[in-house]
């Protein structure tokens, strides 16, 4: 079984106390726990892995919502998300859950599928933005270049504020024909509109307000969009919504959004 290049680094192992051998043992235990088609919650999977491997020192990291030690298992095709149990996520075997699963695809096929899906949702974007979304910029630059090379058919480029970016070729003309928006929208925390581009994209998140959007402990604030850009943040406490604007936001569309949000917050 191959270990992702980042997992062998001493700093990573010192932080989480997991060696490549630990990860392979965890992967084998997880595969066994999911082999009958079970869909286990994070807590259930952690318990099964710890009972099988005796790796009680890794129980806290295994059970973390960040999924630090579960990500390599997904890369290796051991597990994927299963059907949710209420508010809890579950994990299951892709062989049992995904129709037609035949194992991990080649790098070229995976690159085409994932990059095209990403750009279909979040394009235009740069390879750096893609890597930030995928791996928080931990991938090797030459690997990212190779992935985009493999995914090149069906892609086109445009310039966004002087920066060349990729998008799906089929979306290019529609995008160029689209007039700039003046709408106001309120998005919840961790919205993919923000995560797709990344909070370092200054055309979306003003650099001087980045710390109010991307906060401590990885928290991404609910935001107010005006004209497609982040123009403020908002918070709700006991049904009352407080908006902290970064610039002047038109009052009428903002009030309409507040009314829409009030009906959702109950």
TAPEFEN-V742682 format. One record per pair of residues at least 24 apart in sequence whose C-alpha atoms are under 6 Angstrom apart, sorted by the first residue. I is the first residue (numbers start at 1). J is the second residue. D is the distance in Angstrom with one decimal. If there is no record, write none. Layout:
i: (I I)
j: (J J)
d: (D D)
This chain:
i: (27 31 34 34 37 39 39 39 39 40 40 41 41 108 111 111 112 119 122 123 124 124 124 125 125 126 133 181 182 183 183 184 184 184 185 185 186 186 187 187 188 189 189 189 190 204 204 205)
j: (73 78 92 93 96 82 90 91 92 90 91 89 90 150 147 151 151 167 196 167 165 166 167 165 166 165 196 227 227 226 227 225 226 253 224 225 223 224 222 223 222 220 221 222 220 229 230 230)
d: (5.9 5.8 5.8 5.8 5.5 5.9 5.7 5.4 4.7 5.0 5.3 5.9 4.2 5.3 5.2 5.9 4.3 5.4 5.7 4.9 5.4 5.1 4.7 4.9 5.3 4.8 5.9 5.0 4.3 5.8 5.5 5.4 4.6 5.9 5.8 5.0 5.9 4.5 5.6 5.4 4.3 5.5 4.8 4.0 5.1 4.7 5.9 5.4)
